């Protein structure tokens, strides 16, 4: 039996002093959540950073991180090595990836470092993914939380680690096989009535010809992740997971 390949993913988010690196805005917070084969491991990377410049007032209204709070935090140069070691070789899951990757590469450039995110990691942009799956709809993180029934009630302000944790749940839900959770979508996707009734008296020859397709490792991992998500949202009342654990 072939050994299952381990896939390491890092869900990443940043907060910044402003919206553009062309005005030398800087990163002030990095939050990362690790997943192995689509299952959160509990390992995180979280760091506030002194940007060595003022935070724009508009940015403070978004994330609530002030100049006074950042005054005693390390600068990016002091945390760059630890960050690189945490993300190197992983697939990064980022919402609006060009923004965060642009800021990270800007920080490396200011250190005169040869490091670039694209050289260390593959990147998946969940905003691009959401726009492809849900064209013409709102696809910001709050909208996706509502669409996929992910709890974001603690998200009064943006925060890199909190947003990475929420995005991890959204990503698992968005890539777990369910197209929509809305009643309207279910009605639109309802199968057309059968023109002829099913033949319930299939003979043994017809039954033996049916092809059995077993779930592969990725599908099993996605199924397990969805069961654990249901169990978390129902306070441990996921019947399917309880049955599986009892059987094990």
Backbone torsions as a table, in degrees:
resi	resn	phi	psi	omega
1	UNK	NA	127.6	-177.8
2	UNK	-67.1	142.1	179.2
3	UNK	-71.6	134.2	-178.6
4	UNK	-67.8	132.9	179.9
5	UNK	-74.8	134.1	179.9
6	UNK	-87.5	126.3	177.9
7	UNK	-112.6	119.0	-179.0
8	UNK	-103.9	125.2	179.1
9	UNK	-123.3	144.0	176.8
10	UNK	-122.8	118.3	174.2
11	UNK	-86.9	123.8	-168.5
12	UNK	-127.8	143.8	172.6
13	UNK	-146.6	153.7	176.5
14	UNK	-131.7	158.1	166.3
15	UNK	-120.4	150.0	-171.7
16	UNK	-136.1	171.2	178.8
17	UNK	-77.2	-17.2	-178.0
18	UNK	-171.3	-165.2	-170.2
19	UNK	-105.2	-5.2	-173.5
20	UNK	-137.8	131.2	175.5
21	UNK	-73.9	-19.1	179.0
22	UNK	-66.0	-21.5	174.9
23	UNK	-99.9	18.0	178.2
24	UNK	59.3	36.0	171.7
25	UNK	-71.6	154.0	-168.9
26	UNK	-128.6	162.4	175.1
27	UNK	-78.8	136.5	177.3
28	UNK	-119.9	-11.0	177.3
29	UNK	-155.3	137.6	173.9
30	UNK	-125.4	132.5	174.9
31	UNK	-129.9	131.0	-178.6
32	UNK	-134.5	140.5	177.2
33	UNK	-125.0	127.7	-177.5
34	UNK	-91.7	138.5	171.3
35	UNK	-129.6	138.9	173.6
36	UNK	-116.6	122.8	-177.1
37	UNK	50.0	45.0	175.3
38	UNK	70.4	13.8	178.4
39	UNK	-117.2	123.3	177.9
40	UNK	-58.4	134.6	-177.4
41	UNK	-95.4	-13.2	-174.0
42	UNK	90.6	-7.5	178.2
43	UNK	-84.6	131.0	179.7
44	UNK	-135.2	160.7	169.2
45	UNK	-125.5	122.9	-178.5
46	UNK	-140.8	127.4	-177.6
47	UNK	-152.0	129.3	167.2
48	UNK	-86.5	148.3	-172.4
49	UNK	-134.5	134.7	173.3
50	UNK	-75.6	115.2	-174.3
51	UNK	-81.5	-6.8	-178.6
52	UNK	59.4	33.3	173.0
53	UNK	-164.2	169.3	-179.4
54	UNK	-77.2	149.8	174.3
55	UNK	-88.0	132.2	178.1
56	UNK	-61.4	143.8	180.0
57	UNK	-58.8	-38.7	178.8
58	UNK	-63.7	-35.6	178.4
59	UNK	-69.3	-38.2	178.4
60	UNK	-61.0	-36.9	178.4
61	UNK	-63.4	-27.3	-179.2
62	UNK	-81.8	-48.6	-173.2
63	UNK	-112.7	-12.6	176.0
64	UNK	74.7	11.2	-177.8
65	UNK	-93.9	118.4	-172.5
66	UNK	-100.3	166.2	176.2
67	UNK	-61.3	-41.7	-179.7
68	UNK	-61.3	-41.6	-179.5
69	UNK	-63.1	-36.2	-175.1
70	UNK	-85.7	-8.1	-171.2
71	UNK	-57.8	-36.6	-176.4
72	UNK	-102.9	12.9	-179.1
73	UNK	-86.8	156.8	179.9
74	UNK	-68.2	155.3	174.9
75	UNK	-83.0	167.6	-174.9
76	UNK	-60.2	-37.8	-179.2
77	UNK	-57.8	-30.1	-177.4
78	UNK	-78.8	-20.3	-177.1
79	UNK	-113.9	-3.3	-174.4
80	UNK	-59.3	-43.4	-177.4
81	UNK	-62.7	-46.6	-179.2
82	UNK	-63.7	-38.9	179.0
83	UNK	-64.6	-46.4	-179.4
84	UNK	-60.2	-43.5	180.0
85	UNK	-63.0	-32.7	-178.1
86	UNK	-74.5	-38.5	-172.7
87	UNK	-98.2	-18.3	-172.2
88	UNK	-55.7	130.0	176.0
89	UNK	84.4	-6.7	-178.8
90	UNK	-89.6	164.3	169.5
91	UNK	-91.5	120.8	-177.8
92	UNK	-88.6	130.3	176.0
93	UNK	-105.8	114.0	-173.0
94	UNK	-136.7	138.1	175.7
95	UNK	-91.8	118.6	-171.3
96	UNK	64.3	59.8	-173.2
97	UNK	-56.2	-39.2	-178.9
98	UNK	-56.0	-33.3	179.6
99	UNK	-65.3	-55.4	-176.0
100	UNK	-68.0	-42.7	179.3
101	UNK	-63.6	-40.1	177.9
102	UNK	-60.2	-41.8	179.1
103	UNK	-69.8	-39.4	178.4
104	UNK	-64.3	-44.1	178.2
105	UNK	-65.4	-33.5	176.2
106	UNK	-62.7	-40.7	178.3
107	UNK	-66.0	-41.7	177.9
108	UNK	-63.6	-39.9	-179.5
109	UNK	-63.5	-37.4	179.8
110	UNK	-67.6	-23.0	175.8
111	UNK	-86.6	-0.4	-174.1
112	UNK	57.6	37.7	179.9
113	UNK	-93.3	149.2	177.4
114	UNK	-85.5	-4.6	-178.8
115	UNK	-68.5	138.1	172.1
116	UNK	-140.2	144.6	-176.7
117	UNK	-57.4	-43.1	-177.1
118	UNK	-62.6	-24.6	179.2
119	UNK	-81.8	-18.2	-175.8
120	UNK	-106.7	-26.5	-169.7
121	UNK	-144.7	152.6	163.5
122	UNK	-83.6	151.3	-175.9
123	UNK	-127.1	131.2	173.1
124	UNK	-112.7	123.9	179.5
125	UNK	-96.6	107.1	-178.1
126	UNK	-70.8	-22.6	174.9
127	UNK	-67.4	-45.6	176.7
128	UNK	-61.5	-42.6	178.9
129	UNK	-61.1	-44.8	-178.9
130	UNK	-65.4	-40.0	179.0
131	UNK	-63.7	-33.8	178.2
132	UNK	-72.7	-36.0	-179.2
133	UNK	-80.1	-31.4	-174.4
134	UNK	-132.3	64.3	-177.9
135	UNK	-62.7	141.7	177.1
136	UNK	79.2	4.1	179.9
137	UNK	-114.1	163.5	173.8
138	UNK	-67.6	134.9	-177.8
139	UNK	-132.0	25.1	171.6
140	UNK	-72.8	173.5	-173.0
141	UNK	-63.6	-40.0	179.0
142	UNK	-62.9	-42.2	179.9
143	UNK	-64.6	-39.4	179.1
144	UNK	-68.7	-35.4	176.7
145	UNK	-61.2	-43.3	179.1
146	UNK	-65.9	-41.7	-176.8
147	UNK	-66.4	-38.4	-176.1
148	UNK	-104.5	12.5	176.1
149	UNK	55.5	47.3	174.9
150	UNK	-100.0	129.5	-176.4
151	UNK	-71.0	117.4	175.2
152	UNK	-124.7	28.9	-175.6
153	UNK	-65.1	-20.8	178.7
154	UNK	-87.5	2.3	-174.2
155	UNK	-94.2	64.7	175.3
156	UNK	-70.3	-38.4	175.7
157	UNK	-126.6	158.1	174.7
158	UNK	-68.7	144.5	174.4
159	UNK	-152.4	135.6	-170.3
160	UNK	-61.5	-47.4	-177.4
161	UNK	-71.5	-43.8	178.3
162	UNK	-59.9	-45.1	-178.8
163	UNK	-66.3	-34.7	177.0
164	UNK	-66.1	-39.9	178.4
165	UNK	-64.8	-42.4	178.2
166	UNK	-66.2	-43.3	-179.3
167	UNK	-62.9	-34.4	177.9
168	UNK	-59.5	-44.0	178.9
169	UNK	-66.9	-41.3	178.8
170	UNK	-62.6	-44.6	-179.2
171	UNK	-60.8	-45.3	179.8
172	UNK	-62.8	-40.9	179.0
173	UNK	-68.3	-41.3	-175.6
174	UNK	-70.0	-26.8	-177.7
175	UNK	-109.1	11.8	-175.1
176	UNK	-93.0	4.3	174.8
177	UNK	109.5	-19.9	178.9
178	UNK	-81.8	131.3	-179.2
179	UNK	-82.8	-42.9	-178.5
180	UNK	-156.4	150.6	176.8
181	UNK	-105.3	1.0	-175.6
182	UNK	-84.7	146.2	179.3
183	UNK	-62.6	-38.5	-178.8
184	UNK	-61.6	-42.9	-179.3
185	UNK	-66.3	-37.6	178.5
186	UNK	-62.8	-38.6	179.7
187	UNK	-67.6	-38.8	-179.3
188	UNK	-68.0	-32.1	-175.5
189	UNK	-95.9	7.8	-179.6
190	UNK	-62.5	136.6	-178.2
191	UNK	-66.7	148.0	177.9
192	UNK	-67.8	148.9	179.1
193	UNK	-59.8	145.2	178.1
194	UNK	-70.0	136.2	178.3
195	UNK	-72.2	-28.9	179.4
196	UNK	-129.0	144.8	178.4
197	UNK	-65.1	149.9	177.4
198	UNK	-64.8	142.2	175.6
199	UNK	-84.6	105.0	-176.9
200	UNK	-82.5	-1.3	-176.8
201	UNK	-110.5	45.3	178.3
202	UNK	-60.6	135.1	179.3
203	UNK	-78.8	171.0	-175.4
204	UNK	-61.9	-33.7	-179.2
205	UNK	-64.9	-43.4	179.4
206	UNK	-65.7	-41.2	-179.4
207	UNK	-64.9	-39.2	-177.7
208	UNK	-69.4	-19.2	-178.5
209	UNK	-83.5	-10.0	-179.1
210	UNK	-65.6	134.6	-179.3
211	UNK	-89.1	128.6	178.6
212	UNK	-97.1	121.1	180.0
213	UNK	-108.6	115.5	-179.5
214	UNK	-86.6	146.3	177.0
215	UNK	-65.6	140.0	176.5
216	UNK	-86.6	-179.2	-174.4
217	UNK	-62.1	-40.8	-179.6
218	UNK	-66.0	-40.1	179.5
219	UNK	-67.4	-38.5	177.1
220	UNK	-65.3	-40.4	179.0
221	UNK	-65.6	-40.5	178.5
222	UNK	-64.6	-40.2	178.5
223	UNK	-63.6	-43.1	179.5
224	UNK	-64.4	-40.6	179.2
225	UNK	-63.1	-40.0	179.0
226	UNK	-66.8	-40.0	177.0
227	UNK	-61.7	-41.6	-179.7
228	UNK	-67.5	-34.5	177.2
229	UNK	-67.0	-44.3	177.0
230	UNK	-60.8	-41.6	-179.6
231	UNK	-63.4	-38.5	179.5
232	UNK	-66.7	-43.8	-177.1
233	UNK	-72.5	-20.5	-178.6
234	UNK	-104.1	14.0	179.7
235	UNK	56.1	46.6	174.7
236	UNK	83.0	14.6	-175.3
237	UNK	-101.4	19.7	180.0
238	UNK	-74.3	107.8	-175.1
239	UNK	-63.2	-42.0	-176.4
240	UNK	-63.5	-41.3	179.7
241	UNK	-67.5	-40.2	178.8
242	UNK	-63.6	-39.6	177.8
243	UNK	-63.7	-43.9	-179.8
244	UNK	-61.7	-44.7	-179.7
245	UNK	-64.3	-37.4	178.3
246	UNK	-65.9	-40.6	178.9
247	UNK	-65.4	-37.6	178.9
248	UNK	-66.9	NA	NA
